[in-house]
């Protein structure tokens, strides 16, 4: 959302400048823009199963760093974590990943490249 100030009415107004899909792609891009989050996703994808326990045992990152990155990935819906006793099982959310892949594919398909050579 963008805001502009209406001097005549002395109010701040919210206007929709970008489509919901573009805003979602921007959120997705922001979350993927950190290499630690990419490493976590790659690790979860490589295990091909849900991970129980502390992911920081498998990655060269501190527990607090992993925790913060897991939070970001979870808020976007790319992973989910379910409490199982004293451990948390972390899993990729395939349907959400497929949804973002579809949106990004459609976005990139709409782009054309210009060869200036």
C-alpha positions in Angstrom: 0.0 0.0 0.0 1.1 3.6 -0.7 0.0 6.7 1.1 -0.5 10.2 -0.1 -1.4 13.4 1.8 -4.6 15.1 0.7 -3.9 18.8 1.5 -7.4 19.9 0.7 -9.0 17.5 3.3 -5.9 17.4 5.6 -5.9 13.6 5.7 -3.6 10.7 4.8 -5.1 8.4 2.3 -4.1 4.8 1.5 -4.2 3.9 -2.2 -3.6 0.6 -3.9 -0.8 1.1 -6.3 0.4 -2.5 -6.8 -1.7 -5.6 -7.4 -2.1 -8.1 -4.5 -0.1 -10.6 -6.6 2.9 -8.2 -7.0 2.8 -7.5 -3.3 2.9 -11.2 -2.5 5.8 -11.7 -4.9 7.7 -8.9 -3.2 7.1 -10.5 0.2 8.2 -13.9 -1.2 11.3 -12.3 -2.7 12.2 -10.5 0.5 12.0 -13.7 2.5 14.1 -15.6 -0.1 16.7 -12.8 -0.2 18.6 -14.1 2.8 21.1 -16.9 2.2 20.4 -18.5 5.6 16.7 -18.9 4.7 17.6 -20.4 1.3 20.0 -22.8 3.1 17.2 -23.8 5.5 14.8 -24.4 2.6 17.4 -26.3 0.7 18.2 -28.4 3.8 14.5 -29.3 4.4 14.0 -30.1 0.7 17.1 -32.3 0.7 16.0 -34.4 3.6 12.7 -35.2 1.9 11.0 -35.5 5.2 10.0 -33.4 8.2 12.8 -32.6 10.5 12.5 -33.2 14.2 14.7 -31.2 16.5 17.1 -28.3 16.1 17.9 -27.4 12.5 21.0 -25.5 13.8 22.6 -28.9 14.5 22.7 -29.4 10.7 23.6 -25.9 9.5 26.5 -23.6 10.4 24.2 -21.1 12.1 23.4 -20.3 15.7 20.1 -21.4 17.3 18.9 -17.9 17.6 19.7 -17.1 14.0 17.9 -20.3 12.8 14.9 -19.5 15.0 14.6 -16.0 13.5 14.8 -17.3 9.9 12.4 -20.1 10.6 9.9 -17.5 11.9 10.1 -15.6 8.6 9.7 -18.7 6.5 6.8 -19.9 8.7 5.0 -16.5 8.5 5.1 -16.7 4.7 3.8 -20.2 4.8 6.7 -21.9 3.1 7.3 -24.1 6.1 5.2 -25.3 9.0 6.3 -26.5 12.4 4.3 -28.7 14.6 5.1 -29.4 18.3 5.6 -33.0 19.1 6.4 -33.4 22.7 9.6 -31.4 23.4 10.6 -31.2 19.7 9.2 -29.3 16.7 8.8 -31.1 13.4 9.6 -28.7 10.5 8.2 -29.4 7.0 8.1 -27.7 3.7 4.7 -26.6 2.7 4.5 -27.9 -0.9 1.2 -26.3 -1.8 2.5 -22.8 -0.8 5.8 -23.3 -2.6 3.9 -24.4 -5.7 1.7 -21.4 -5.4 4.6 -19.0 -5.3 6.4 -20.9 -8.1 3.3 -20.5 -10.3 3.1 -16.8 -9.5 6.8 -16.3 -10.3 6.7 -18.3 -13.4 3.8 -16.2 -14.7 5.6 -13.0 -13.7 8.8 -14.0 -15.5 6.9 -15.4 -18.5 5.6 -11.9 -19.0 9.0 -10.5 -19.3 10.9 -10.2 -22.5 14.6 -9.9 -22.9 16.1 -7.5 -25.4 19.4 -8.4 -26.9 21.3 -5.1 -27.3 24.3 -6.7 -29.0 
